[in-house]
Amino acid sequence: MPEDLASRVIAVIAKTQRLDPASITLESTFAELKIDSLDGINLLFAFESEFNISIPDEEAKRLTSVREAVDGVSKLVAASEAAAGATRDETSGATAGATREAE
């Protein structure tokens, strides 16, 4: 897990919950941080905005700690980047094919 991703997740939690980032560790649970269900929804929106991802409901229900949030965001970011790369490859291939056909 990239260190900067963990730091960014912690920063989002700190900002959203108005907490000192130094008080949040990977081992912190949302209960320990006094994050209730409404706060959790706000966090999901903040993660989606910060990382340009979409968090499925079933994934959101599993997030009960900072480590789980980091792991979940990491997986979704990787999937998003892989999908974006595949789209770029398909677009490049289509453009290359159209160029060959025009010749």
C-alpha positions, 0 to 999 in steps of 0.5 A: 500500500503506497504511503502517500495514499494512506496519508491522503486517506488520513488527511481526508478523514481528519479534514472531514471529521475536524480531527488532528491528523496525528491522532489518526493511525491505520489501526484507528477504528471509526468507532474510536474516532467517533465516526457514526453512520452519517459521518461515514456517508460524508467520508464516502463522498469525500473519498470519492471526490478526493480520489475520483472513484465510485465506492459501491454500497457493498464495499462501503458497508465493510469500512469500519477502520482507517486501514479498511478505508485505505485498503478499499480506496487503494483497490478502487483507485487501482481498478479505476487506473486500470480501466482508464489505461484499457480505455486509452489503449482501445482508443489508441488502437482505434485511432491507429486502425483508422489511420491505416485505413485512410492510407 
